[in-house]
Amino acid sequence: MAPTGKPTLAVVGATGAVGTVMLEILSQHADIWGEIRLVASPRSAGRKLAVRGEQVEVAALTEDVFDGVDVAMFDVPDEVAARWAPLAAARGAVVVDNSGAFRMDADVPLVVPEVNPHAVRRRPRGIIANPNCTTLSMIVALGALHAEFGLRELVVSSYQAVSGAGRAGVETLRRQLALVAGTELGTSPGDVRRAVGDDTGPFPEPVALNVVPWAGSVRADGWSSEEMKVRDETRKILGLPALPVAVTCVRVPVITTHSLTVHARFEAEVTVDKAREILATAPGVVLCDDPAAGEFPTPADVVGTDPTWVGRVRRALDDPTALELFVCGDNLRKGSALNTAQIAELVAAELT
């Protein structure tokens, strides 16, 4: 604990894309922290970054950097988190990890503060996991509906922004857009691919003027890791281990903000009016739903905002127990940095 009586926070991965957003959020939220230590790989050590209006020097990731730290937020690759998060916890820090290394560990809670804040208190390994950005883009709205209606089946398709693949994803799309801008490309088979060449970056196909029905790595029977994450994480967060979930993940030429179509079946008959009432009053959700006036969420409007935005709320035509939704969420804010910060704030409230 810092001399101020406020907990000490470490931000590991402070120089990355999500780390940059995290520093913005820490500067915008109520100042509940004492010292904030910025931590990154040795090659970034010595850089200075702004947080809370001050320039803070980045420290190299070592075991000693966690001495005296109360909460450590990690935004690093899975293999780095798998090595360093337990070491930080062993030094006495409560770790809030944004990687996929611990999400499905039975001894690590997977937390969304608007949905299952109670789960943060049981953390036998000293680690709390932050869900995947795609799951987070829909789970706050879905959790509110589940609490009222009781979810029994879920079918979703994602429209994922390139920033979900990190800085390399963003840079790839911008390069490709420069190549295709002002051309007649996109009018004959393979013309975009020929123009782009091998410059597909982290994606298997060109993403400019295109959609790519794949995100993540290969899993059994044709599924992707991203699709399995959405399924497994939704089940764990909602406490529904046998929930039937079908997911198709698609990459689209959007810089930041994931979107999803959601087909959710519930235990009993639902009404649109009740669903709208729930969504309009749920913490962390904004209802934007007037198609006749052209009002529904899109990534271009949602980017840079914190809530989950929901529109196109309809009852399924052939199933009175099912709802259809379109949701958008900024994958770098609620989909990553913001949820991590909210979890850390729950822990800080315990410590003070």
Salt bridges, closest charged atoms under 4 A:
GLU24 OE1 - ARG333 NH1 3.83
ASP31 OD1 - ARG52 NH1 2.76
GLU35 OE2 - ARG37 NE 2.96
GLU63 OE1 - ARG91 NH2 3.40
ASP64 OD1 - ARG91 NH1 3.39
ASP67 OD1 - ARG91 NH1 2.60
ASP105 OD2 - ARG125 NH1 2.39
ASP107 OD1 - ARG122 NH2 3.63
GLU114 OE1 - LYS334 NZ 2.77
GLU153 OE1 - ARG265 NH1 2.58
ASP199 OD1 - ARG175 NH2 2.78
GLU205 OE1 - ARG193 NH2 2.65
GLU226 OE1 - LYS229 NZ 3.93
ASP232 OD1 - ARG231 NH1 3.96
GLU233 OE2 - ARG103 NH1 3.48
GLU269 OE2 - ARG315 NH1 2.96
GLU277 OE2 - LYS274 NZ 3.50
ASP289 OD2 - ARG276 NH1 2.98
ASP306 OD1 - ARG333 NE 2.64
ASP319 OD2 - ARG265 NE 2.84
GLU324 OE2 - HIS263 ND1 2.61
GLU345 OE2 - HIS29 ND1 2.76
GLU350 OE1 - ARG123 NH2 2.98
